[in-house]
Each structure stands twice: as C-alpha cells, then as structure tokens.
Amino acid sequence: MTLRYPFLIGTRNLESKERDAKPCGILNVVGFYSPLLAMFDHAVEERFLKPENRALVLARDQPADLLQALEEWRPTHIEKWLDRETR
C-alpha cells in the first residue's frame, strides 16, 4: 500500500457510486499506522473528513480480525457536502 491510497478514501465516494465504495484495510502491526489513523480521526473532529468516509479505513492489529472486518463491512449512504450549520 502506498500512502496515496488512504488519502483518496476521503474523496472516493464523491467520484464513484455508493455501490462501488470499498473499504481500505490496514494491518496496523505494532501500531505502525496509529499516527496516520489518529490524523484521520482528528480530520473528522475538525470536519475536514466525514465520519462515513473515515469508516472506509478499517485498521486492525491481527490479520484474522482485519479480514473479518472487511467481510462484515457494508456501505452506507454518504452526503456529498458537509452541513455548514453542524459543528
């Protein structure tokens, strides 16, 4: 995985149909990707990224847990724009 792919997750649903949306699985071995995941969480808190788009990035410590999360994932409807009134 390149670093480019997770950053495309936030805009992917704007360009594709919801039925085409797919999650990105990250195997977070010994917390290697924890800072990146924390940045995504912070982007949600600051409203730069929608929670629904953040949910497209699935991170687990164990391969079996990640595979199970990917199998159980279901797409959700995502509005194109953030509501300016909601903070």
Backbone hydrogen bonds in HBPLUS format (Angstrom, degrees):
<---DONOR---> <-ACCEPTOR-->    atom                        ^
c    i                          cat <-CA-CA->   ^        H-A-AA   ^      H-
h    n   atom  resd res      DA  || num        DHA   H-A  angle D-A-AA Bond
n    s   type  num  typ     dist DA aas  dist angle  dist       angle   num
A0008-LEU N   A0005-TYR O   2.96 MM   3  5.22 140.4  2.12 107.6 119.3     1
A0009-ILE N   A0006-PRO O   3.24 MM   3  5.28 143.6  2.38  96.4 106.5     2
A0011-THR N   A0008-LEU O   3.09 MM   3  5.53 140.6  2.25 110.2 120.4     3
A0012-ARG N   A0008-LEU O   2.89 MM   4  5.81 126.9  2.18 151.4 167.4     4
A0012-ARG N   A0009-ILE O   3.31 MM   3  5.08 141.3  2.47  94.3 105.0     5
A0014-LEU N   A0011-THR O   3.02 MM   3  5.38 139.3  2.19 108.2 120.2     6
A0015-GLU N   A0012-ARG O   3.07 MM   3  5.48 141.5  2.23 107.4 117.5     7
A0016-SER N   A0012-ARG O   3.02 MM   4  6.22 141.9  2.17 149.9 161.6     8
A0020-ASP N   A0017-LYS O   2.86 MM   3  5.36 149.7  1.95 114.3 124.0     9
A0021-ALA N   A0018-GLU O   3.03 MM   3  5.19 158.5  2.08 107.8 114.7    10
A0024-CYS N   A0056-LEU O   2.63 MM  32  5.98 159.8  1.67 161.3 166.2    11
A0058-LEU N   A0024-CYS O   2.81 MM  34  6.00 155.3  1.87 153.2 161.7    12
A0026-ILE N   A0058-LEU O   2.73 MM  32  6.04 160.7  1.77 161.8 163.6    13
A0060-ARG N   A0026-ILE O   3.14 MM  34  6.63 152.0  2.22 164.5 172.7    14
A0029-VAL N   A0027-LEU O   3.04 MM   2  5.78 133.7  2.27 104.0  90.8    15
A0028-ASN N   A0060-ARG O   2.83 MM  32  5.67 152.4  1.91 147.5 152.8    16
A0031-GLY N   A0028-ASN O   3.36 MM   3  5.27 156.6  2.42 119.6 113.1    17
A0032-PHE N   A0029-VAL O   2.94 MM   3  5.79 165.6  1.96 131.8 135.4    18
A0034-SER N   A0031-GLY O   3.05 MM   3  5.04 158.8  2.10 106.8 113.5    19
A0036-LEU N   A0033-TYR O   3.07 MM   3  5.28 117.3  2.48 104.6 119.8    20
A0037-LEU N   A0033-TYR O   2.95 MM   4  6.22 162.1  1.98 160.6 166.3    21
A0038-ALA N   A0034-SER O   2.85 MM   4  6.02 152.9  1.92 149.7 157.5    22
A0039-MET N   A0035-PRO O   2.97 MM   4  6.19 145.2  2.09 139.0 148.2    23
A0040-PHE N   A0036-LEU O   3.03 MM   4  6.41 152.5  2.11 146.6 153.7    24
A0041-ASP N   A0037-LEU O   2.96 MM   4  6.27 157.3  2.02 147.0 153.1    25
A0042-HIS N   A0038-ALA O   2.87 MM   4  6.10 153.3  1.94 145.1 152.6    26
A0043-ALA N   A0039-MET O   2.86 MM   4  6.12 150.6  1.95 145.9 154.2    27
A0044-VAL N   A0040-PHE O   3.06 MM   4  6.41 143.5  2.19 144.3 153.7    28
A0045-GLU N   A0041-ASP O   3.02 MM   4  6.38 159.1  2.07 147.2 152.6    29
A0046-GLU N   A0042-HIS O   2.95 MM   4  6.21 147.7  2.05 149.1 157.6    30
A0048-PHE N   A0043-ALA O   2.77 MM   5  5.01 155.3  1.83 159.5 158.5    31
A0049-LEU N   A0043-ALA O   3.24 MM   6  5.35 138.2  2.42 118.6 113.9    32
A0047-ARG N   A0044-VAL O   3.00 MM   3  4.91 159.0  2.05 104.2 110.4    33
A0053-ASN N   A0050-LYS O   3.00 MM   3  5.23 124.4  2.32 102.0 116.1    34
A0054-ARG N   A0050-LYS O   2.93 MM   4  6.30 155.7  1.99 153.5 161.3    35
A0055-ALA N   A0051-PRO O   2.90 MM   4  6.11 143.7  2.04 143.9 153.4    36
A0056-LEU N   A0053-ASN O   3.03 MM   3  5.33 157.1  2.08 106.3 113.7    37
A0057-VAL N   A0054-ARG O   3.06 MM   3  5.79 167.7  2.07 120.7 124.7    38
A0066-LEU N   A0062-GLN O   3.01 MM   4  6.31 155.1  2.07 155.9 163.6    39
A0067-LEU N   A0063-PRO O   2.92 MM   4  6.17 164.7  1.95 155.6 159.3    40
A0068-GLN N   A0064-ALA O   2.99 MM   4  6.16 155.5  2.05 143.8 150.6    41
A0069-ALA N   A0065-ASP O   2.97 MM   4  6.17 158.4  2.01 145.1 150.9    42
A0070-LEU N   A0066-LEU O   2.93 MM   4  6.19 156.2  1.99 151.7 158.1    43
A0071-GLU N   A0067-LEU O   2.97 MM   4  6.18 152.8  2.04 144.8 152.3    44
A0072-GLU N   A0068-GLN O   2.94 MM   4  6.15 150.4  2.03 149.8 157.7    45
A0073-TRP N   A0069-ALA O   3.05 MM   4  6.01 124.4  2.37 139.5 151.7    46
A0086-THR N   A0083-ASP O   3.21 MM   3  5.48 138.3  2.39 104.5 115.0    47
